[in-house]
């Protein structure tokens, strides 16, 4: 148990350095953003607004992970479609 906790601590501190001994910074950012979102939603958001908070936190996680980008959101909002490669 102590060895596992020590390993987690080493990985967390290794994430702050520039070598590959730690975890991904994007994944850590998304994880802590979602943990904070869960706390804020539980204790500071009225129950009627939980679904809206869920949407906002999911978008935040997707942005943190790089699955969606701000450019994609702007293009979607403006109705622009991405340039798809043409089949040969």
LINLIN-V386720 format. One line per field, one symbol per residue. ss: DSSP state (H for helix, E for strand, L for the rest). psi: psi as a letter, one per 20 degrees, with the letter a starting at -180 (. if undefined). burial: + if it has 24 or more other C-alpha atoms within 12 Angstrom, else -. A space follows every 50 residues. Layout:
ss->???
psi->???
burial->???
//
This chain:
ss->LHHHHHHHHHHHHHLLLLLLLLLLHHHHHHHHHHHHHHHHHHHHLLHHHH HHHHHHHHHHHHHHHLLLLHHHHHHHHHLLLLLLLLLL
psi->ghgghggggggghhhirjrjiarphghgggghghghggggggiipqhhjg hhhggghgggghghijhqrhghgggghijpqqoqqpq.
burial->------------------------+---++--++--+---+--------- ------+--+++++------------------------
//
